[in-house]
Amino acid sequence: MPWRDNFAAFITVTLIFAAVSAVVDVLSLGLLGGIVHLLCGVATTICISWGAFQAMAGRKPGWEPMLRQLQGPLFGRLLLAGALQYVAIALSAVLIVPPFFLVPLWAITIPVVMIERTGIADAFNRSIDLTRHRRLRILGTFLLWLVIFAAGAVVIVVLLGHGAIARLVLWVYAAVAATVVQPLPAIFYVLLREEKEGVTAGQIAAALD
């Protein structure tokens, strides 16, 4: 797993964005706070995905190069694609299409934009195409990690209660969970392209040079 050998760099990036979200919570900014949370989540995925591609190609990404993706020429497009994806999946939870259908369908939208430099609509279509016949495995992976980390959170609450220490531990725990889950889109993208198109992780990462 990319995060395992580069955990310090990955968790640093995750904690930086988590800290921004924590400040927003303290300020109680309402709708603006929700937007900041959304953008921080997408930005985390963008930075971690870049790092995951580098790690899978045998390189050792640092936290600073990962954060510099916020200044990349594709950042605006990546941010918009990710925001649309997250909002659509969130809305699906209260509308007609269940989120467990959309999550695997659009699982690799951000990696597609990052590597193939497609437009946003084309990225969603490309994700649909690449994930075909593998969506149950993708969904199962997400659900497995969700169950594991949810169980861990329950254990923390049972042991520590709901006080300040528990909240701090849960904040760090959530960052660790995000550090594990955020590389999944990049991992799926590499595995799918290797399986269906014979492209290696090194060739994929070369598109970022």
C-alpha positions in Angstrom: 0.0 0.0 0.0 1.4 3.5 -0.9 0.6 5.0 2.5 2.4 2.2 4.4 5.9 3.1 3.3 5.3 6.8 3.2 3.1 7.2 6.2 4.8 10.2 7.7 4.4 12.2 4.5 0.8 11.1 3.8 -0.4 11.7 7.4 1.2 15.2 7.4 -0.8 16.2 4.3 -4.0 14.7 5.8 -3.5 16.5 9.2 -2.9 19.9 7.5 -6.3 19.7 5.8 -7.9 18.2 8.9 -6.6 21.2 10.9 -8.2 23.6 8.5 -11.5 21.8 8.8 -11.1 21.8 12.6 -10.7 25.6 12.6 -13.8 25.9 10.5 -15.7 23.8 13.0 -14.6 26.1 15.8 -15.6 29.2 13.9 -19.1 27.7 13.2 -19.3 29.2 9.7 -22.5 27.4 8.6 -22.8 26.8 4.9 -19.4 28.4 4.3 -17.9 25.9 6.7 -19.6 23.0 4.8 -18.0 24.3 1.6 -14.6 24.5 3.2 -15.0 21.0 4.5 -15.9 19.8 1.0 -12.9 21.6 -0.7 -10.5 20.3 2.0 -11.7 16.8 1.4 -11.2 17.1 -2.4 -7.8 18.8 -2.0 -6.7 16.0 0.3 -7.7 13.4 -2.3 -5.8 15.3 -5.0 -2.6 15.6 -3.0 -2.7 12.1 -1.7 -3.5 10.7 -5.2 -0.4 12.4 -6.6 1.7 10.9 -3.8 0.2 7.5 -4.3 1.0 7.5 -8.0 4.6 8.4 -7.1 4.8 5.7 -4.5 3.5 3.0 -6.7 6.1 3.9 -9.3 8.8 3.3 -6.8 9.5 6.9 -5.9 9.3 8.4 -2.4 7.0 11.4 -2.3 7.5 14.0 0.3 4.6 16.0 1.9 5.8 19.3 0.4 5.7 18.1 -3.2 2.2 16.6 -2.5 1.0 20.0 -1.2 2.4 21.8 -4.2 -0.2 20.1 -6.3 -2.5 22.8 -5.0 -0.5 25.1 -7.4 -0.6 22.7 -10.3 -2.1 23.8 -13.7 -4.9 21.1 -13.3 -5.8 21.9 -9.7 -8.9 24.0 -10.6 -10.3 21.2 -12.8 -9.4 18.5 -10.3 -11.1 20.5 -7.5 -14.2 21.0 -9.5 -14.4 17.4 -10.7 -13.9 16.2 -7.1 -16.5 18.6 -5.7 -19.1 17.6 -8.2 -18.4 13.9 -7.5 -18.6 14.3 -3.7 -21.8 16.5 -3.8 -23.5 14.1 -6.2 -22.7 11.1 -4.1 -23.9 12.9 -0.9 -27.1 14.0 -2.5 -27.7 10.5 -3.8 -28.0 9.4 -0.2 -31.3 11.3 0.1 -32.5 11.0 -3.5 -33.2 8.2 -5.9 -29.8 6.8 -6.7 -28.2 5.1 -3.7 -24.6 6.2 -2.9 -23.3 2.6 -3.1 -24.1 2.7 -6.8 -22.2 5.9 -7.6 -19.2 5.4 -5.4 -17.7 2.6 -7.5 -19.0 4.1 -10.7 -17.0 7.3 -10.2 -14.3 6.0 -8.0 -11.4 7.0 -10.2 -12.6 10.3 -11.6 -9.9 12.4 -10.0 -7.0 10.1 -11.1 -8.4 10.2 -14.6 -8.2 14.0 -14.8 -4.8 14.0 -13.1 -3.2 11.4 -15.4 -5.1 11.7 -18.7 -5.9 15.5 -18.5 -9.4 15.0 -19.7 -12.3 17.3 -19.3 -14.6 16.8 -16.4 -17.5 15.1 -18.3 -15.0 12.8 -20.1 -13.4 11.9 -16.7 -16.7 10.7 -15.3 -17.3 8.7 -18.5 -13.8 7.2 -18.4 -14.3 6.2 -14.8 -17.5 4.5 -15.7 -15.7 2.6 -18.5 -12.6 1.5 -16.6 -14.6 0.4 -13.5 -17.0 -1.8 -15.5 -17.0 -5.4 -14.2 -15.0 -4.4 -11.2 -17.4 -2.2 -9.3 -18.5 -4.7 -6.7 -14.8 -5.3 -5.7 -14.2 -1.5 -5.5 -17.4 -1.0 -3.4 -16.4 -4.0 -1.2 -13.0 -2.5 -0.5 -14.5 0.9 0.5 -17.1 -0.8 2.7 -14.5 -3.0 4.3 -12.4 -0.1 5.4 -15.5 1.8 6.5 -16.5 -1.0 8.8 -13.0 -1.4 10.2 -12.6 2.3 11.0 -16.2 2.7 12.3 -15.5 -0.2 14.7 -12.3 1.4 15.8 -14.2 4.7 16.5 -16.7 2.9 18.6 -14.0 1.3 20.6 -12.4 4.7 21.2 -15.7 6.2 22.4 -16.3 3.2 24.7 -12.9 3.5 26.3 -12.6 7.3 26.4 -16.1 8.6 26.4 -17.0 12.0 24.9 -14.6 14.3 26.6 -11.8 16.5 25.2 -9.2 13.7 25.1 -11.6 11.5 23.3 -12.3 14.2 20.7 -8.6 14.7 20.2 -8.0 11.0 19.8 -10.9 10.7 17.3 -9.5 13.6 15.3 -6.2 12.0 14.9 -7.8 8.6 14.3 -10.0 10.2 11.5 -6.8 11.6 9.9 -5.2 8.1 10.0 -8.3 6.6 8.4 -8.3 9.2 5.7 -4.6 8.6 5.1 -5.5 4.9 4.4 -8.6 5.5 2.3 -7.6 8.5 0.3 -5.0 6.6 -1.9 -7.7 4.1 -3.0 -8.8 5.9 -6.1 -5.2 6.1 -7.4 -4.6 2.4 -6.5 -7.8 1.4 -8.3 -6.8 3.4 -11.3 -3.4 1.8 -11.6 -4.8 -1.7 -11.1 -7.6 -1.2 -13.7 -5.3 0.2 -16.3 -2.7 -2.6 -15.7 -5.5 -5.2 -16.1 -7.4 -3.7 -19.0 -4.7 -1.8 -21.0 -1.4 -3.3 -19.9 -0.1 0.1 -18.6 2.4 0.0 -15.7 2.5 2.1 -12.6 5.7 3.7 -13.8 4.2 4.7 -17.2 1.2 6.2 -15.4 3.4 8.2 -13.0 5.5 9.4 -15.9 2.5 11.4 -17.0 3.0 13.6 -13.9 6.6 14.6 -14.8 
